[in-house]
Amino acid sequence: MLIIVVLVPSVTFTPLLASGMFQLAAQWRAEKAQMDLATNTVGSPAADLFLSLEQERRLTAETQARNTSRDKLAKQRAVTDKAVSAFRPLATLQTAGGQEGLADAIARTDRSLGLLDQQRRAVDAGWSSQQKAFDYYSEVIETDLGVLTALSRTEHTKVNSQAQTLIDLFWVIDMIGREDAVLARGWETGDLSKEEYALVADAVGARKHLLQSRVAPSLTGNESQYRTLTTSKAWQTMTAIEGRPVSTDQASAWRSSVDTVREQLLQLLTLRLENVSKLGYGHANQLFVIFLSITGVSLLALALVIFTTWRLTAVLRRRIRHLRQEAQQLQMRLPDVVARLERGEDVDVNAEVHVVEPTPDELGELGQALNLASRSAVLTAVRQAEQHRGFQRMLQRIARRTQILIGLQLKKLDELERRYEDPEVLEGLFDLDHLTARLRRYEENLVILGGGQPQRRWRKPVRLLDVLRAAQGEVQDYRRISVDVEGDPWVTERAVGPLVHVLAELMENATSFSKPQTPVEVRAALVSRGVAVEIEDRGLGMEPEQYAAANALMKEPPQLDVMTHADDVRLGLYVVARLAASLGLQVELRSSAFGGSRVIVLLPEPLIVDRPREDAPPAPAAAPPQTEPDEQLPTRSRGRAMAYVTGPTGSPDQDSDLQPLPQRVRQANLVTELKAPAAGDEQTWAARDQPSRSSATIGAFQRQSRRRRTEPPEPGSPTTEDR
């Protein structure tokens, strides 16, 4: 075994060693260059520019409000000009090895500074309003803070964390500066507009959040003394004045307290900058020392490895080449074996394993180990495939049997709903009906994960609006879902069942991962390649890498690794991925503008059909015809769900000329005693019991539905059991 131990380093150690040394050296150079940019080359001019612009913003506001600070403003403009002159050369600085986004941030700041002289002239001539001047200075300061933010991104995680607190401190100072500039408008008159009070409130809220949630918890070591900053007298005076209406007698107290607080924050800012610099340069120096140490030791080891390898190469090259060829053949055979197993083919282990002839030395032992590894790998793959197939068959058998019971339960519930007219009994039956429909979908999940397909079938195309409503009816919090369909697209019959299942899973996912009171919006419209359905929630969303993983799952659904994901909370996504692959749907998850997630389901053109002729809108009649039960799509929760899916306003679709599904029409089926009274009796009507009205409406709807079901069906029309 000594031969192998010495030979392996000769092959792999040399490139790995060189690569590791180069990476270490590159990392050291990158961190040192980034720290130089952050502390000296760019960081210092950017910080000076920030402080200068922040003071000029306040003095400009005071001059526009009272016209008494022009001398101070002129002096501050001179200071700002020096800071601008120091910052301008950074626009041509080569930052290829610097932080990501630094060059763009510098360019944006340079463009904003190009309007500084024009803004000053407008202020001096009285052309610029107070709000316009405030917006300009605030925008320039924000772009400069973008430069500082870019500088805080380094290769070292701990330095990034410390630097982020530094940026938060800059923002705290900016929030106080904004508040100071807005309040300067009201010290003379003792009055501020609602918009100005809103600006002050926003600045105060942002400052409190930054200090309490981000700055204070991260203070360590010699910075801990500043945790009591908010309890100082100056801070208390400042916050007390913030909570009162603006008055002229508070101006001096405000100025004194704000100047003191600003000085304390600048001291903390300077201290944090020193700590970040020490940490960053210390880590870079540590990398340099490690680089030198590893280089020396590695060169000695490399020389020994090269010498030993040269001695052994001539003797062992042929045998190693033979073993390598065997290993390569095994590498080529194993993927083919796995692919055949995934396709359901039977594999003979003895026929797939190629035996290497053993020899009485170390390489012979390696060949024997390769034989054992080959046989073990193939045998393991075969056994695992058989186990998965058995598990899938068992899963499908259990699910099919359960589906039979669920079907019987649905049929029984349907009979009970036809038999009883009591509103309270119907309400309970509708709830059971809704729960059973959800249970049927969960059982279908087991069938799909076991390699099967849903058994629900339709013999005619169905409107996309009805498909969406059916999916909505299978979701627990269906009341939160609003459906909006542009146009009148129809879905081919073979896609109805799987599409309902896919949309129901995505809608339930949207309601489950968002707050109960937030809506879930479902929109559908024709696009160039078919029909796009968007499901958007207002939850917490996911991280970018989670979106990438979910979209990768949608493109390549797993086959034999269902058991490895048994504890995954995203099993619904696996179901969606498999059904989408079978139908040719394109499913993509994105982040939403509301902060949650947005799912886009693209139905290709082969799944979209024209409206069947027999479903054309009938001529107007005195009463709208009822839709046959087997042609109504699956909103089985015919009580609550049927009343809700008509839309938030309770009205049917105003965009289609088709007759809508059975819907709740105000007072259409009520007895005379329950109809709305005249306008003079509105108070009496409002005092009536609202639950009784809802129950009576449900009972009337049930009687009408039962009457339609008892009529003999037309020849060739499908029945309820066909679903």
C-alpha positions in Angstrom: 0.0 0.0 0.0 3.0 2.3 0.3 3.2 2.5 -3.5 -0.3 3.8 -3.8 0.1 6.3 -0.9 3.1 7.8 -2.6 1.7 7.7 -6.1 -1.6 9.4 -5.4 0.1 12.7 -4.1 2.2 12.7 -7.3 -0.9 12.9 -9.5 -3.2 15.1 -7.5 -1.2 16.9 -4.9 0.8 19.1 -7.3 -2.1 20.8 -9.1 -4.2 21.1 -6.0 -1.3 22.6 -4.1 -0.6 25.1 -6.8 -4.3 26.0 -7.1 -4.7 26.4 -3.4 -1.6 28.7 -3.2 -2.8 30.8 -6.1 -6.3 31.1 -4.6 -4.8 32.1 -1.2 -2.6 34.7 -2.7 -5.4 36.1 -4.8 -7.7 36.3 -1.8 -5.0 38.2 0.2 -4.5 40.7 -2.6 -8.2 41.2 -3.1 -8.9 41.7 0.6 -6.0 44.2 1.0 -7.1 46.1 -2.1 -10.7 46.3 -0.9 -9.6 47.5 2.5 -7.4 50.2 0.9 -10.4 51.4 -1.2 -12.8 51.3 1.8 -10.5 53.2 4.3 -8.4 55.5 2.2 -8.8 55.8 -1.6 -12.6 56.0 -1.8 -14.0 55.7 1.8 -12.5 58.9 3.2 -13.6 61.2 0.3 -17.1 59.6 0.3 -17.5 60.1 4.1 -16.3 63.7 3.9 -18.7 64.4 1.1 -21.6 62.9 3.1 -20.9 65.0 6.2 -20.5 68.2 4.1 -23.7 67.7 2.1 -25.6 66.9 5.2 -24.7 70.2 6.8 -25.3 72.2 3.6 -28.8 70.7 3.4 -29.6 71.9 6.8 -28.2 75.4 6.3 -29.9 75.7 3.0 -33.2 74.9 4.6 -32.6 77.5 7.4 -31.7 80.1 4.8 -34.8 79.5 2.7 -37.0 79.6 5.8 -35.5 82.6 7.7 -32.9 84.2 5.4 -30.5 84.6 8.4 -27.9 81.9 7.8 -26.4 83.0 4.5 -22.9 83.6 5.9 -22.8 80.1 7.5 -24.2 78.6 4.3 -21.4 80.3 2.2 -18.7 78.9 4.5 -20.3 75.4 4.4 -20.5 75.6 0.6 -16.7 76.2 0.5 -16.2 73.1 2.7 -18.5 71.1 0.5 -16.6 72.3 -2.6 -13.4 70.9 -1.2 -15.1 67.5 -0.5 -16.5 67.5 -4.1 -13.1 68.2 -5.5 -11.6 65.3 -3.6 -14.4 63.0 -4.7 -14.5 63.9 -8.4 -11.3 62.0 -9.4 -12.8 58.8 -8.2 -15.0 58.7 -11.3 -11.9 57.7 -13.4 -10.5 55.3 -10.8 -9.8 51.7 -11.9 -12.0 49.5 -9.6 -11.9 46.2 -11.5 -10.5 44.4 -8.4 -12.7 46.3 -6.0 -16.1 45.7 -4.5 -19.0 44.7 -6.7 -21.1 47.7 -7.8 -18.6 50.3 -6.6 -17.9 51.8 -10.0 -21.6 52.3 -10.7 -22.2 53.9 -7.3 -19.4 56.4 -7.9 -20.7 57.3 -11.4 -24.2 57.9 -10.0 -22.8 60.2 -7.3 -20.6 62.1 -9.8 -23.7 62.7 -12.1 -25.7 64.0 -9.1 -22.9 66.4 -8.1 -22.9 67.9 -11.6 -26.2 69.7 -10.7 -24.9 71.1 -7.4 -24.0 74.6 -8.8 -27.3 74.8 -10.6 -29.2 74.0 -7.4 -27.3 76.6 -5.4 -28.1 79.3 -7.9 -31.7 78.4 -7.8 -31.7 78.6 -4.0 -30.0 82.0 -4.0 -32.3 83.4 -6.7 -35.4 82.1 -4.9 -36.4 79.9 -7.8 -36.1 76.6 -5.9 -38.7 75.6 -3.4 -37.8 74.3 0.0 -39.0 70.8 -0.8 -37.1 70.8 -4.1 -33.9 71.8 -2.5 -34.5 69.2 0.3 -35.1 66.4 -2.3 -32.0 67.3 -4.3 -29.6 67.2 -1.3 -31.3 64.0 0.0 -30.9 62.3 -3.3 -27.2 63.2 -3.6 -26.6 62.0 -0.1 -28.3 58.7 -0.9 -26.1 58.1 -3.9 -23.0 58.8 -1.8 -24.3 56.3 0.8 -24.5 53.9 -2.1 -20.8 54.3 -2.5 -20.2 53.6 1.2 -22.5 50.6 1.0 -20.6 49.1 -1.9 -17.4 49.6 0.0 -18.7 47.5 2.9 -18.9 44.4 0.8 -15.6 42.4 1.2 -14.5 38.8 0.9 -14.5 38.4 4.7 -17.9 37.6 6.3 -17.1 39.1 9.7 -15.8 42.3 8.1 -19.1 42.6 6.1 -21.1 42.3 9.3 -19.1 45.0 11.1 -19.2 47.2 8.1 -22.9 47.0 7.8 -23.3 48.5 11.2 -21.1 51.3 10.0 -23.4 52.0 7.1 -26.4 51.9 9.4 -24.8 54.6 11.5 -24.4 56.8 8.4 -28.1 56.3 7.7 -29.0 57.3 11.3 -27.1 60.5 10.9 -28.9 61.1 7.6 -32.3 60.5 9.2 -31.5 63.1 11.9 -30.3 65.5 9.2 -33.5 65.1 7.2 -35.5 65.7 10.3 -33.4 68.8 11.1 -33.8 70.2 7.6 -37.6 69.8 7.6 -38.0 71.3 11.1 -35.9 74.3 10.1 -38.9 75.4 7.9 -41.2 75.8 10.9 -39.0 77.3 13.7 -39.8 80.8 12.4 -43.5 80.4 11.8 -44.2 77.7 14.3 -46.1 75.7 11.8 -45.5 72.7 9.4 -47.7 71.2 6.7 -49.1 67.7 6.9 -46.5 66.6 4.2 -43.7 68.1 6.3 -44.9 66.3 9.4 -45.0 63.1 7.5 -41.4 63.5 6.4 -40.4 64.1 10.0 -42.3 61.0 11.2 -40.7 58.8 8.5 -37.2 60.0 9.5 -37.9 59.4 13.2 -39.3 55.9 12.5 -36.4 54.9 10.3 -33.9 56.2 12.9 -35.5 54.3 15.7 -35.6 51.1 13.7 -31.9 51.3 12.7 -30.7 52.1 16.2 -32.8 49.6 18.2 -32.8 46.7 15.7 -29.4 46.9 14.0 -26.9 49.3 15.6 -27.4 48.7 19.3 -27.3 44.9 19.2 -24.0 44.9 17.2 -22.0 47.2 19.5 -19.2 45.3 21.1 -16.0 46.0 23.1 -15.1 49.6 23.3 -18.3 50.6 21.5 -20.6 49.3 24.3 -20.4 52.6 26.1 -22.6 54.1 23.3 -25.5 51.8 24.1 -26.6 54.5 26.6 -26.6 57.1 23.8 -30.4 57.2 23.8 -30.6 57.8 27.5 -28.4 61.0 27.4 -29.9 64.4 28.2 -29.3 65.7 24.7 -31.1 62.6 23.2 -34.0 62.9 25.6 -34.4 66.7 24.8 -34.3 65.9 21.0 -36.9 63.2 21.3 -39.1 65.3 23.5 -39.2 68.2 21.0 -40.0 65.7 18.3 -43.2 64.7 20.0 -44.5 68.3 20.4 -45.9 70.7 17.8 -43.3 73.1 16.3 -42.9 76.4 18.2 -40.4 79.2 17.9 -39.2 78.9 21.5 -37.9 75.4 20.9 -35.4 76.2 18.2 -32.4 76.9 20.4 -33.0 73.8 22.5 -33.4 71.7 19.4 -30.2 73.0 17.8 -28.2 72.4 21.0 -29.4 68.8 21.5 -29.1 67.8 17.8 -25.6 69.1 17.6 -24.6 67.2 20.7 -26.3 64.0 19.5 -24.7 64.3 16.1 -21.2 64.7 17.7 -21.8 61.6 19.7 -22.9 59.6 16.7 -19.8 60.8 14.8 -17.6 59.6 17.6 -19.2 56.2 17.5 -18.9 56.2 13.7 -15.2 56.9 13.9 -14.7 54.2 16.5 -16.5 51.6 14.4 -14.5 52.6 11.3 -11.3 52.0 13.3 -12.5 48.6 14.5 -13.5 47.6 11.0 -10.2 48.7 9.6 -8.3 46.7 12.2 -10.4 43.6 11.6 -10.0 43.8 7.8 -6.3 44.5 7.7 -5.7 41.9 10.4 -7.4 39.2 8.4 -5.5 40.2 5.3 -2.2 40.1 7.1 -3.1 36.7 8.6 -3.8 35.4 5.1 -0.4 36.7 4.0 1.4 34.9 6.9 -0.5 31.7 6.2 0.4 32.0 2.5 4.1 32.3 3.3 4.1 29.4 5.7 2.2 27.1 3.4 4.4 28.1 0.4 7.5 27.0 2.2 6.2 23.7 3.5 4.5 23.0 0.2 7.6 23.5 -1.8 9.5 20.9 0.2 6.7 18.4 0.1 6.3 19.0 -3.6 9.9 18.3 -4.3 9.7 15.0 -2.4 6.5 14.0 -4.2 8.0 14.8 -7.7 11.1 12.8 -7.0 9.2 9.7 -5.7 6.7 9.8 -8.5 9.5 9.9 -11.1 11.0 6.8 -9.7 7.7 4.8 -9.8 6.1 6.1 -12.9 8.0 3.9 -15.4 7.1 0.7 -13.5 3.5 1.3 -12.7 2.2 3.3 -15.7 0.9 0.3 -17.6 -0.9 -1.3 -14.8 -2.4 2.0 -13.6 -3.6 2.7 -17.2 -5.3 -0.7 -17.2 -7.1 0.0 -13.9 -8.0 3.5 -15.0 -9.6 2.0 -18.1 -11.6 -0.4 -16.0 -12.7 2.5 -13.7 -13.7 4.6 -16.7 -15.8 1.7 -18.1 -17.5 1.4 -14.7 -18.1 5.1 -14.7 -19.8 4.8 -18.1 -21.8 1.6 -17.2 -23.3 2.9 -13.9 -25.2 5.8 -15.4 -26.6 3.5 -18.1 -27.7 1.0 -15.5 -29.4 3.6 -13.4 -31.1 5.1 -16.5 -32.4 1.6 -17.5 -33.7 1.0 -14.0 -35.5 4.4 -14.0 -37.2 3.3 -17.3 -38.4 0.1 -15.5 -36.1 -2.4 -17.2 -34.7 -5.5 -15.4 -30.9 -5.6 -14.9 -28.8 -8.7 -14.5 -26.1 -7.8 -11.9 -23.6 -10.5 -13.0 -23.9 -9.5 -16.7 -23.2 -5.8 -15.8 -20.1 -6.3 -13.6 -16.8 -6.7 -15.4 -14.3 -8.6 -13.3 -10.7 -7.4 -13.2 -8.1 -10.3 -12.9 -6.4 -10.0 -9.4 -2.6 -9.9 -9.0 -0.6 -10.7 -5.7 0.4 -7.1 -5.0 -1.0 -3.7 -3.9 -2.4 -3.0 -7.4 -4.0 -6.4 -7.4 -5.8 -5.6 -4.2 -6.9 -2.3 -5.8 -8.3 -4.3 -8.7 -10.2 -6.6 -6.4 -11.6 -3.7 -4.5 -12.7 -2.2 -7.8 -14.5 -5.5 -8.6 -16.3 -5.4 -5.2 -17.1 -1.7 -5.7 -18.6 -2.4 -9.1 -20.7 -5.2 -7.9 -21.8 -3.4 -4.8 -22.8 -0.2 -6.8 -24.8 -2.1 -9.4 -26.5 -4.4 -6.8 -27.3 -1.4 -4.6 -28.8 0.5 -7.6 -31.0 -2.6 -8.5 -32.2 -3.1 -4.9 -33.0 0.5 -4.5 -34.9 0.6 -7.7 -36.9 -2.5 -6.7 -37.6 -1.0 -3.3 -38.9 2.2 -4.9 -41.0 0.3 -7.4 -42.5 -1.7 -4.6 -43.1 1.4 -2.5 -44.8 3.1 -5.5 -47.0 0.1 -6.1 -48.0 -0.1 -2.5 -48.6 3.7 -2.4 -50.9 3.5 -5.4 -52.8 0.5 -4.1 -53.5 2.2 -0.8 -54.4 5.5 -2.5 -56.7 3.8 -5.0 -58.6 2.0 -2.2 -58.9 5.2 -0.3 -60.1 7.0 -3.4 -62.9 4.5 -3.7 -64.1 5.2 -0.2 -63.8 8.9 -0.8 -65.9 8.6 -4.0 -68.6 6.7 -2.0 -68.5 9.3 0.7 -68.9 12.1 -1.9 -71.8 10.2 -3.5 -73.4 9.8 -0.1 -73.0 13.5 0.7 -74.6 14.3 -2.6 -77.6 12.1 -1.7 -77.9 13.8 1.7 -77.7 17.3 0.1 -80.6 16.4 -2.2 -82.6 14.9 0.7 -82.4 17.7 3.3 -83.4 21.3 3.0 -82.8 22.4 6.5 -80.2 25.3 6.2 -78.3 24.3 9.3 -78.0 20.7 8.1 -77.1 21.8 4.6 -74.4 24.1 6.1 -72.8 21.1 7.8 -73.1 18.9 4.8 -71.4 21.6 2.6 -68.5 21.7 5.1 -68.1 18.0 4.9 -68.4 18.1 1.1 -65.6 20.7 1.0 -63.3 18.7 3.4 -63.9 15.5 1.4 -63.0 17.2 -1.9 -59.7 18.3 -0.3 -59.1 14.8 1.1 -59.6 13.5 -2.5 -56.9 15.8 -3.7 -54.5 14.7 -1.0 -55.1 11.1 -2.0 -54.4 11.9 -5.6 -51.1 13.4 -4.4 -50.1 9.9 -3.1 -51.1 8.4 -6.5 -49.0 11.0 -8.4 -46.0 10.6 -6.1 -46.3 6.8 -6.6 -46.0 7.3 -10.4 -49.7 7.3 -11.3 -52.0 9.9 -12.7 -55.3 11.4 -11.3 -58.4 9.4 -12.3 -60.8 12.3 -12.7 -61.7 12.6 -16.4 -63.9 14.9 -18.5 -65.4 14.2 -21.9 -65.7 17.7 -23.1 -63.7 20.9 -22.9 -64.2 23.2 -19.9 -64.0 27.0 -19.5 -60.8 28.1 -17.8 -62.8 30.2 -15.4 -64.6 27.0 -14.2 -61.3 25.2 -13.9 -60.0 28.1 -11.7 -63.1 28.1 -9.6 -62.9 24.3 -9.2 -59.3 24.6 -7.9 -60.4 27.4 -5.6 -63.1 25.2 -4.1 -60.5 22.6 -3.1 -58.5 25.1 -1.0 -59.2 25.6 2.7 -59.1 29.4 2.7 -60.9 29.8 -0.6 -62.5 33.0 0.5 -59.2 34.8 0.4 -58.7 33.9 -3.3 -59.9 36.3 -6.0 -60.1 35.0 -9.6 -59.9 37.3 -12.7 -59.9 35.9 -16.3 -59.5 38.0 -19.4 -61.5 36.7 -22.3 -63.1 33.3 -22.4 -60.5 30.5 -23.0 -61.4 26.9 -22.8 -59.3 23.9 -21.7 -59.2 20.6 -23.5 -60.9 17.7 -21.7 -57.7 15.7 -21.1 -56.1 18.6 -19.1 -59.0 19.5 -16.9 -58.4 17.1 -14.0 -54.6 17.5 -13.7 -54.9 21.3 -14.2 -57.4 21.6 -11.4 -55.0 19.6 -9.2 -52.0 21.8 -10.1 -53.8 25.1 -9.6 -55.3 23.9 -6.3 -51.9 22.9 -4.9 -50.4 26.3 -5.9 -53.4 28.2 -4.5 -53.2 26.3 -1.2 -49.5 26.9 -1.1 -50.2 30.7 -1.5 -52.7 30.8 1.3 -50.7 28.6 3.6 -47.5 30.8 3.5 -49.2 34.1 3.8 -51.0 35.9 6.6 -54.7 34.9 7.0 -56.0 38.4 6.3 -54.0 38.9 3.1 -55.6 38.2 -0.3 -54.4 35.8 -2.9 -54.9 37.1 -6.5 -55.4 34.7 -9.4 -55.2 36.2 -12.9 -55.4 34.5 -16.3 -55.0 35.9 -19.8 -54.2 34.8 -23.3 -50.6 35.3 -24.3 -48.6 34.6 -27.5 -47.9 30.9 -26.6 -51.1 29.9 -24.9 -52.7 31.1 -21.6 -50.8 32.4 -18.6 -52.2 31.9 -15.1 -50.6 34.0 -12.3 -51.1 33.2 -8.6 -49.7 36.0 -6.4 -49.7 36.1 -2.6 -48.5 38.6 0.0 -46.5 36.3 2.3 -42.8 36.3 3.2 -41.6 34.9 -0.1 -38.4 32.9 -0.5 -34.7 33.5 -0.9 -33.3 33.7 -4.5 -31.6 30.3 -4.1 -34.9 28.8 -3.0 -36.7 30.1 -6.1 -33.9 28.7 -8.3 -34.2 25.3 -6.6 -38.0 25.3 -7.0 -37.8 26.3 -10.7 -35.2 23.6 -11.3 -37.6 21.1 -9.7 -40.4 22.2 -12.1 -38.1 21.7 -15.1 -36.8 18.2 -14.0 -39.2 16.5 -11.6 -37.6 13.6 -9.6 -38.4 10.0 -10.4 -37.0 7.6 -7.8 -36.1 9.9 -4.9 -39.6 10.5 -3.5 -38.7 8.7 -0.2 -35.7 10.9 0.3 -38.0 13.9 0.3 -40.6 12.5 2.6 -40.0 15.2 5.3 -39.9 18.1 2.8 -42.7 20.6 3.3 -42.7 21.2 -0.4 -44.2 17.9 -1.4 -47.0 19.8 -3.2 -44.3 21.2 -5.5 -43.2 17.7 -6.4 -46.8 16.9 -7.3 -47.1 20.1 -9.4 -43.8 19.3 -11.1 -44.9 15.8 -12.2 -48.3 16.9 -13.4 -46.8 19.9 -15.2 -44.3 17.5 -17.0 -47.1 15.2 -18.1 -49.2 18.0 -19.5 -46.4 20.1 -20.9 -47.1 23.1 -18.6 -44.4 25.6 -17.8 -44.4 26.6 -14.1 -42.1 29.3 -12.8 -41.9 30.9 -9.3 -40.8 34.5 -8.9 -40.7 37.1 -6.1 -43.8 39.3 -5.9 -43.8 43.1 -5.7 -45.9 42.7 -2.6 -43.1 40.8 -0.9 -44.6 37.4 -1.3 -44.4 34.9 -4.2 -45.8 34.9 -7.7 -46.3 31.7 -9.7 -46.8 31.7 -13.4 -48.4 28.7 -15.1 -48.2 28.7 -18.9 -50.7 26.5 -20.6 -49.4 25.7 -24.1 -51.6 26.1 -27.2 -52.4 22.4 -27.6 -54.3 22.5 -24.2 -56.4 25.5 -25.3 -59.4 24.9 -27.5 -62.3 27.0 -29.0 -65.6 27.1 -27.2 -67.6 24.0 -28.2 -70.7 24.7 -30.3 -73.1 23.1 -27.9 -71.9 25.5 -25.2 -72.8 28.6 -27.2 -74.9 31.1 -25.3 -78.6 30.4 -25.5 -81.2 33.0 -26.5 -82.5 35.3 -23.7 -85.3 33.8 -21.7 -87.3 34.7 -18.7 -85.1 32.5 -16.4 -81.5 31.5 -17.0 -81.1 27.7 -17.6 -79.3 25.6 -15.1 -76.1 23.8 -16.0 -76.0 20.1 -16.0 -74.2 18.8 -12.8 -71.7 16.7 -14.8 -70.8 19.8 -16.9 -70.2 22.0 -13.9 -66.7 21.9 -12.8 -65.8 20.6 -9.5 -66.7 23.2 -7.1 -68.2 20.5 -4.9 -68.5 22.8 -1.9 -71.7 24.0 -3.5 -72.7 26.1 -0.5 -70.0 28.5 0.7 -67.7 28.0 -2.3 -70.4 28.5 -4.9 -71.4 31.7 -3.4 -67.9 33.1 -3.2 -66.3 32.2 -6.5 -68.5 34.6 -8.4 -66.0 37.3 -7.3 -65.5 39.8 -4.5 -68.6 41.7 -5.5 -70.8 38.7 -5.7 -71.5 39.2 -9.5 -71.0 36.7 -12.3 -68.5 37.2 -15.2 -69.7 40.7 -17.1 -67.0 39.9 -19.8 -68.4 36.6 -21.3 -71.6 35.9 -23.1 -71.9 32.4 -21.6 -74.4 31.6 -19.0 -72.6 31.5 -15.6 -72.5 28.6 -13.2 -75.3 28.4 -10.7 -74.8 31.6 -8.7 -76.5 33.4 -5.9 -78.9 36.0 -7.4 -80.2 38.5 -4.9 -83.8 37.6 -3.8 -84.3 35.5 -7.0 -85.5 32.4 -5.1 -86.7 33.9 -1.8 -90.2 33.6 -0.5 -92.2 36.8 -0.2 -91.5 37.1 3.6 -87.8 37.2 3.0 -87.6 39.7 0.2 -86.2 43.2 0.9 -88.9 45.7 2.0 -89.5 49.1 0.6 -87.1 52.0 1.2 -89.1 53.2 4.2 -88.6 49.9 6.0 -84.8 49.8 5.7 -84.3 50.0 9.5 -86.7 47.1 10.0 -84.9 45.0 7.4 -81.4 45.7 8.8 -82.6 44.5 12.2 -83.5 41.1 10.9 -81.4 38.0 11.6 -78.7 37.9 8.9 -77.9 34.1 9.4 -81.5 33.3 8.7 -81.3 35.1 5.3 -78.2 33.2 4.3 -79.7 29.9 5.3 -82.9 30.6 3.4 -80.9 31.5 0.3 -78.9 28.3 0.6 -82.1 26.3 1.0 -83.6 27.9 -2.1 -80.5 27.3 -4.2 -80.5 23.6 -3.0 -84.2 23.2 -4.0 -83.5 24.6 -7.5 -80.4 22.4 -8.0 -82.3 19.3 -6.9 -85.1 20.1 -9.3 -82.7 20.4 -12.1 -81.0 17.1 -11.2 -84.3 15.2 -11.1 -85.0 16.2 -14.7 -84.1 13.4 -17.2 -80.8 14.1 -18.9 -80.5 14.8 -22.6 -79.4 11.8 -24.8 -75.6 11.5 -24.8 -75.0 13.9 -22.0 -72.6 12.9 -19.3 -73.7 12.1 -15.7 -72.3 13.2 -12.4 -70.6 9.8 -11.9 -68.6 10.4 -15.1 -66.3 12.6 -13.2 
